[in-house]
């Protein structure tokens, strides 16, 4: 019975996509985009649904998450007005 308690305290090594997105504070759709782009790696163990490892989550938290939105906004602001 003592071993069972130790197993509960052990950190998880992999998460579902939904769980990983919650840990990263991103939407599932953004998570799927990052997976499709190759920024977030998934692993498959047998026929189970894809998992994201703790190592990958740690890397994304350290490096940050790429986003197109700020660059698009800056590009719009940087364009000179044609009514000059």
N, C-alpha and C positions, 0 to 999 in steps of 0.2 A: 504494500500500500504506500510506503514511503517513496518508492520510485515514481509512482503515478503523480505525486505532488511535485516532484522535480521536473517531470515532463511538462506540466502546466506552466511552470515558471520559465521554461526555455524560450528564447526569442524565436519568432517565426522566421523562416528562411525564404518564403515565397508567398505571394498574395494574388488573389484574383485581380483582374483588371479593375473592377469596381472598387475593391479595397485599396488598391494602389493609388487610384485617382483620388480617393478620399484622403489618403495620407499626404499626397502631393498638393492637395487643395486645387484640383483642376476638375473640369467636367469630364464625364466619360467620353463625350465626343472628341474633346481635345486630346484625351489620352489615346484614343484610337487613331487620331491623326498623327500623333507623335510616334506611335507604333508603326504606322504605315510609312512614315518618313524615315524610319530606322533609328530614330533618336532613343526610343525606349525598346529594349529587347525583351522578348517573351520566350519562355521555355515551355515545352510540352512534355509531360511525364505520362506516358501511356495514352489512354484515351481521355484523360482529364482535360478540363478547360485550360486554356493557356494561363501561365502564371508569370508574374514579374518578381524577380528576386530582390531580396533586401539590398544586395550589392548595387543593383541598378537604381533602386529608390535612393540609396545614399549618394550615388553619383549624380543623379538629377538634382537632389537637394543641394549638393555642393556646387555644381556647375550652373544651376539655374535652368529654367525652361525657356527655349526659344519662342519668340512670339513675333508674328508679322504685324500685328496691330500698331505698335508705336512707330515703326518705320513708315507705314502707309500714312499715318497722320502727319508725321514730320515732312514727308514728301509733298503732301497737299499744302502745308503751310509754307514750304520753301519756294513754291512756284510764284513768280512775280505776277502781279495783277495786270491784265490786258487793258484796263481802263486808265492807263497812265497818260 
